Amino acid sequence: MRAAGHAGLIVLAFLATSSGAFAQTPAGIDTRRSGSEFMGPSTQAMQKDDALNPAMLWVKEGESLWSQPVAPSGKACVACHAAASSSMRGVAARYPAFDERLLRPVTLGQRINQCRQHHQQSAPLRAESQELLSLETYVAFQSRGLPLAPPADERLAPYRRQGEQRFMQRMGQLNLSCAQCHDNHAGGRLGSSVIPQAHPTGYPVYRLEWQALGSLQRRLRGCMSGVRAEPFAYGAQELVELELYLAARAKGLPGETPGVRP
């Protein structure tokens, strides 16, 4: 009973410090805003200046890995794809995408691991590992400034609907949904933090809270822990479906990878 009461107090505090949804605007006006617009000036400046952006360290490592042969095949990414600046331009903006081999959607990180397994005959990289994050960030960096363009593939529709339902579903001991925070209370505050609209425009991102780079799935799992729900495992279909819905929700917004967040 004490734990339940404490959880209720947190929910009440959240509702009290949130300012509510954005004011309604005339039809046709896009009110979506990147998470970077909710940051303070110093954090915005850090993201915009590549010399200050700490995530550029991962971009540089990804560039090195792109040309590095992988055992036992001895093949490097560049052997098949040539220069990433041209071959990977716009690729990250189209993920998650439907995979013909698995017959389900996969994320960009999962696609990279598939390439390692099937073309480089190497073991997949561990989720959130330095190597996988570096390669994913390097590939996504090639699409910086391009609009997010999730595929118009009907095979993705049921998975996207599942992701939308999960976004709206209350979870955890705090009984909160993603939509309650990021739709209904975007622009308000949760403690000292401004609540963004949760558009995945900058992932992988460097979070000052983490003092490290992390994937969108790491952030989603962190939100689940925050509402005292059991997080899905990295790579779980539930997380891929959530990513798929978030990509559709942010369609047309410019990519910012590598992003910086508080």
N, C-alpha and C positions, 0 to 999 in steps of 0.2 A: 504493500500500500504506500509506503514512503517513497519508493522508486517511482511508482505511477504518479504520485502527487508532484514529485520533482519534475517529471517530464511535462506534466500539465502546466507548471509554472513557466517552463522554457517556452512552450507554445504561446502562452499568453504574452510573454515578453517579446516574442517575435512579432506577434500581431500588433502590439502596442508601438513598436519601433519602426514598423513598415508604413510607408506613406500611401500605399494603395497603388492600383494600376495607373498607367499613364492616362492623361486626359484624352478623351476621344477626339479624333481629328476627322475632317471631311473624308468621305470615301475616295479611295484612290491614292491617298498619301501614304507612302511607306514609312512607318514609324519604327522599323527595326533598326537597332543600333548595335554595333560591335561592342564586345566587352571592353575594348581599349578606350571607348568613349566614356566609360564609367570610372576610369582610373585617374589618379592625380597627375598633374603636369610633369613631375619628375619621372614617374613610371612611363608615361607616354613618350617622353623624350628618350628614355632608355630603349624603348622598342624601336623608335624611328631611326636611331643612329646606330648603324652596324658596328661602329667602333666601341659603343657602350653596351650594346645588347649582348648579355652573357651567353645567350643561346647560339650565337654565331660560332662558339667553340665547337658545338656539336655539328654545325653545318660544315665546318672545316674538316672535322674528323670523318664525316660522311663522304666528303669529296675524296679523301684519301682512301677510304674503304671501297669506293666506287671503282677505283683502278687497281685494287689489290687482289691478286689471284687467291682463290680459295681452294684448299685441299679437300678431297683428293683430285678433283677434276683439273685444278690449275687454271680455271676460268675466273675472270673478273667480270663484274657487271658491265664494264665498258666494252668487253668483247662482243656482247650481243647488242647492247643498246647504244654504243658509241657515246657521244657527248651528251651528258644529262641536260645541259642547257637547251638542247633542241629536242631530244627524244622524250624527255620527261616534262616538257612544257605543257601544262594543263592536265597532266595525269592525276595528280593528287586532288584536284577539284572535282573529279568524277568518282571519288570513293566515299563510302563503300560501293562495290559493284558486284554483279552476279558472277559467280565462278562456274564455268562449264564443267570442270572436273568434279567439284564437290556438290554442285547443284544447289547452291545457297549463296547468300551474300558474304563477302569477305572484306576486311578492312585493308588499307594500304600496307600496314605492317604484316598482316597475314599473307598478302600477295608477295611481299619481299621474301618471306620465309618459304613460300612455295617455290619461288625461283631458286633459292638456295638448295632446296631438296631435290627438285626435278631437273634443274639445269646445271647446278654446281655439285650435285651429289654430296652435299654437306648437311650436317645436322641443323635444324632450325635454331635461330637465336632466341634466347630466353626473353619473355615479355619484360619490358622496362629495362632491358640490358642496355649498356652504353652503346654497343654496336648497332642494335636494332633501332634505337632512338636516333642515332646519328644518321643512319641510312634513310630512315623515314623522314627526318627533318631535311636532309639534303635534297631528297626527291621533292618534298612539298615546297621547299624554297624556290624551286624552278617555276612554281605556279603563283608566286607572290604577286599580288595585284590583280590577278584574274578572278572573275566571278565564280563562286561555287556553282557547279553545274552537275548535280546528281543525275544519273542516267534515267532516261524515260523508258525504262525497261519494265514491261508488265509483270515479269517474273519477280520483280522486287516488291510489287504492291502488297502482297499479304504480309511480308516481313516488315514493311514500313508501317502498316496498320498496327501490327503487334507492338512496334516501337512507340507509336502514338498512344496506344492504350497504356503502355507502361509509364509513359511520361505523365499521364493523367491519374495514374493509380496511386492512392495513398499507401504508404509503407512505413515500417518501423514502429518503434514505441512512441514516436512523436506524431505518428499518423499524418504525415505530410506527403504531398506529391511534388514532383518537379514543377508542375504547372502552377501550383500555389505560390511558389517562390518566384519563378522566372517569368510567368505570365501575369499573375494577379498582383504581385508586389515588386515587380522590376522597378528600379529607381529608388526604392525605399532602402531601409537599412536593417541589417541583422547584426546587432551589436554595433561595432564600429565600421563594419564593411557595407559598402553599397552593393545591392543585389543587381547583377546584370541580367540581360535577357537570355543568356545561355546559348549564344550562337557560336559554333565551333570554328571560328574563322582563323585562329592562330595556332592550332595544334600541329605538332607537339609544342608546348609552351614552357618557358622558364618561369616558375612561380617563386616569388621572393619568399613565400612561406616555406617552400620546400628547399630553397637554395639549390635547386637542381631542375633539370628538364624532365618533363613527364608527358605521358600520352593523354588523350581524351578519356580513355578507359580508367586511367588512374584518377582523374578528376571525378568521373562518375562514381567510382567506388568510394571516393572520399565523401561525396554527397550522401551516399547510402549510409556510410558509417555515421555521418553527422545527424541523420534522423534516426539512428539506432536500429538500422536494418542490416541484415546479413548481406554483405556485398557479393555480387556474382564474381566468379573466378575470371581472371584475365582470359580473353578469347571466347568467353561464353556467348552463346547465340543471343542471349538476352541483351548483352551489351552491344553486340553488332547491330541488332535491331534498333536499339536506342540511337546509336550513331547514325543509322540510316534515316530515321525520322528527323533527327537534328539537322542533318545535311539538307533534307527537303525543306525544312522550316527556315533555313538560312539561304536558300537558293538565290543566287544573284549578288549576294554580299561579297565584297572582295576578300580574297585570302590574304593573311598577314604573316604566315609562318616565316620565321620563328617569332611567335608572340612572346610578350612578357606580361605577367599578371601579378597582382599583389600576393 
